[in-house]
């Protein structure tokens, strides 16, 4: 595992990921973590409650990168550095399924 080195900053949001996992994810799903991180700028982003997986707390996030129509499903975990900064660690990213996209658009509709 990487040492949570910051790989990307978008506004106040800090992101990190395992470099090997990023390459594997791109080969498998054709989605770059750098692109997927932009869904956190989506005002209608859907974030699941935390759940335990493999010894860590994770969240599923569904949203659209700003200025794009593609809906993504991203799995993240949150870390806190010794400086008390929150870091979002991207675990995986892929295109959302039809069901997941439907949930996202239904949420958007009720949020407007």
Secondary structure, 3 states (H helix, E strand, C coil): CCCCCCCEEECCEEEECCHHHHHHHHHHHCCCHHHHHHHHHCCCCEECCCEEECCEEEEEEEEECCCCCCEEEEEEEEEECCCCCEEEEEEEEEECCHHHHHHHHHHHHHHC
